[in-house]
Amino acid sequence: MEIMKPFRERIDALDDRIIDLLIERTGIIREVGRFKFENDIPAVLPDRVIEVRERAAERAASKGLDRELVRTLYQTIIDYSCSLEEEIKADLAQDKTTKVAGG
């Protein structure tokens, strides 16, 4: 529908920005995973998970956005981030074990 094109273009542009921000966030999560490995910090810190999710939900609500929608979105983002950190830590541990075993 041609009449919808201006709206679709604006939404597509916002979606591109959201993806770019998720990519940037994931890059930081990769840094965090390495840092946690080097400092023997668990990948999942339950108090921080709650803090991040609830901070986002409260910010959303204060701006008129549905709190539960944001909680759900952030829980998905957080779950992915924690899994990525665990994967990074496991890979680094494997690399370290391989290097030690290999001499």
C-alpha positions as a Markdown table, in Angstrom:
| # | Residue | x | y | z |
|---|---|---|---|---|
| 1 | Met | 0.0 | 0.0 | 0.0 |
| 2 | Glu | 1.7 | 3.2 | -1.2 |
| 3 | Ile | -0.2 | 5.4 | 1.3 |
| 4 | Met | 1.6 | 3.6 | 4.1 |
| 5 | Lys | 5.1 | 4.1 | 2.7 |
| 6 | Pro | 6.1 | 7.1 | 4.7 |
| 7 | Phe | 5.2 | 5.4 | 8.0 |
| 8 | Arg | 7.0 | 2.2 | 6.9 |
| 9 | Glu | 10.1 | 4.1 | 6.0 |
| 10 | Arg | 10.2 | 5.8 | 9.5 |
| 11 | Ile | 9.6 | 2.5 | 11.2 |
| 12 | Asp | 12.3 | 0.8 | 9.1 |
| 13 | Ala | 14.7 | 3.6 | 10.0 |
| 14 | Leu | 14.0 | 3.1 | 13.7 |
| 15 | Asp | 14.3 | -0.6 | 13.4 |
| 16 | Asp | 17.8 | -0.1 | 11.9 |
| 17 | Arg | 18.7 | 2.1 | 14.9 |
| 18 | Ile | 17.4 | -0.5 | 17.3 |
| 19 | Ile | 19.5 | -3.2 | 15.6 |
| 20 | Asp | 22.6 | -1.0 | 15.6 |
| 21 | Leu | 22.1 | -0.5 | 19.4 |
| 22 | Leu | 21.7 | -4.2 | 20.0 |
| 23 | Ile | 24.9 | -4.8 | 18.1 |
| 24 | Glu | 26.7 | -2.2 | 20.2 |
| 25 | Arg | 25.3 | -3.7 | 23.4 |
| 26 | Thr | 26.4 | -7.2 | 22.3 |
| 27 | Gly | 29.9 | -5.9 | 21.7 |
| 28 | Ile | 30.0 | -4.6 | 25.3 |
| 29 | Ile | 28.6 | -8.0 | 26.5 |
| 30 | Arg | 31.6 | -9.7 | 24.8 |
| 31 | Glu | 34.0 | -7.4 | 26.7 |
| 32 | Val | 32.1 | -8.2 | 29.9 |
| 33 | Gly | 32.4 | -11.9 | 29.2 |
| 34 | Arg | 36.2 | -11.6 | 28.8 |
| 35 | Phe | 36.5 | -9.5 | 31.9 |
| 36 | Lys | 34.4 | -11.9 | 34.0 |
| 37 | Phe | 36.6 | -14.8 | 32.8 |
| 38 | Glu | 39.8 | -13.0 | 33.7 |
| 39 | Asn | 38.4 | -12.0 | 37.1 |
| 40 | Asp | 36.6 | -15.2 | 37.9 |
| 41 | Ile | 33.1 | -13.6 | 38.1 |
| 42 | Pro | 30.0 | -15.6 | 37.3 |
| 43 | Ala | 28.4 | -15.0 | 34.0 |
| 44 | Val | 25.0 | -14.6 | 35.6 |
| 45 | Leu | 24.5 | -12.2 | 38.5 |
| 46 | Pro | 20.9 | -12.6 | 39.5 |
| 47 | Asp | 20.6 | -9.3 | 41.3 |
| 48 | Arg | 22.0 | -7.5 | 38.3 |
| 49 | Val | 19.6 | -9.3 | 36.0 |
| 50 | Ile | 16.7 | -8.0 | 38.0 |
| 51 | Glu | 18.2 | -4.5 | 38.3 |
| 52 | Val | 18.6 | -4.2 | 34.5 |
| 53 | Arg | 15.1 | -5.6 | 33.6 |
| 54 | Glu | 13.3 | -3.5 | 36.2 |
| 55 | Arg | 15.3 | -0.3 | 35.4 |
| 56 | Ala | 14.2 | -0.7 | 31.8 |
| 57 | Ala | 10.6 | -1.4 | 32.7 |
| 58 | Glu | 10.4 | 1.6 | 35.0 |
| 59 | Arg | 12.0 | 3.9 | 32.4 |
| 60 | Ala | 9.5 | 2.6 | 29.9 |
| 61 | Ala | 6.6 | 3.2 | 32.2 |
| 62 | Ser | 7.7 | 6.7 | 33.1 |
| 63 | Lys | 7.7 | 7.5 | 29.3 |
| 64 | Gly | 4.2 | 6.0 | 28.7 |
| 65 | Leu | 5.4 | 2.6 | 27.3 |
| 66 | Asp | 4.0 | -0.7 | 28.5 |
| 67 | Arg | 6.0 | -1.9 | 31.4 |
| 68 | Glu | 5.3 | -5.6 | 30.8 |
| 69 | Leu | 6.2 | -5.4 | 27.1 |
| 70 | Val | 9.6 | -3.9 | 28.1 |
| 71 | Arg | 10.1 | -6.5 | 30.8 |
| 72 | Thr | 9.5 | -9.3 | 28.3 |
| 73 | Leu | 11.8 | -7.7 | 25.7 |
| 74 | Tyr | 14.6 | -7.1 | 28.3 |
| 75 | Gln | 14.3 | -10.6 | 29.7 |
| 76 | Thr | 15.0 | -11.9 | 26.2 |
| 77 | Ile | 17.9 | -9.6 | 25.8 |
| 78 | Ile | 19.3 | -10.4 | 29.2 |
| 79 | Asp | 18.9 | -14.2 | 28.6 |
| 80 | Tyr | 20.8 | -13.9 | 25.4 |
| 81 | Ser | 23.5 | -11.7 | 27.0 |
| 82 | Cys | 24.0 | -14.2 | 29.9 |
| 83 | Ser | 24.2 | -17.1 | 27.5 |
| 84 | Leu | 26.8 | -15.2 | 25.4 |
| 85 | Glu | 28.9 | -14.5 | 28.5 |
| 86 | Glu | 28.8 | -18.1 | 29.5 |
| 87 | Glu | 29.8 | -19.2 | 26.0 |
| 88 | Ile | 32.7 | -16.7 | 26.0 |
| 89 | Lys | 33.9 | -17.8 | 29.4 |
| 90 | Ala | 33.7 | -21.5 | 28.3 |
| 91 | Asp | 35.6 | -20.7 | 25.1 |
| 92 | Leu | 38.3 | -18.8 | 27.0 |
| 93 | Ala | 38.6 | -21.6 | 29.5 |
| 94 | Gln | 38.9 | -24.2 | 26.7 |
| 95 | Asp | 41.6 | -22.0 | 25.0 |
| 96 | Lys | 43.5 | -21.8 | 28.3 |
| 97 | Thr | 43.3 | -25.5 | 28.9 |
| 98 | Thr | 44.4 | -26.2 | 25.3 |
| 99 | Lys | 47.4 | -23.9 | 25.7 |
| 100 | Val | 48.4 | -25.4 | 29.0 |
| 101 | Ala | 48.0 | -29.0 | 27.7 |
| 102 | Gly | 49.8 | -28.1 | 24.5 |
| 103 | Gly | 52.7 | -26.6 | 26.2 |
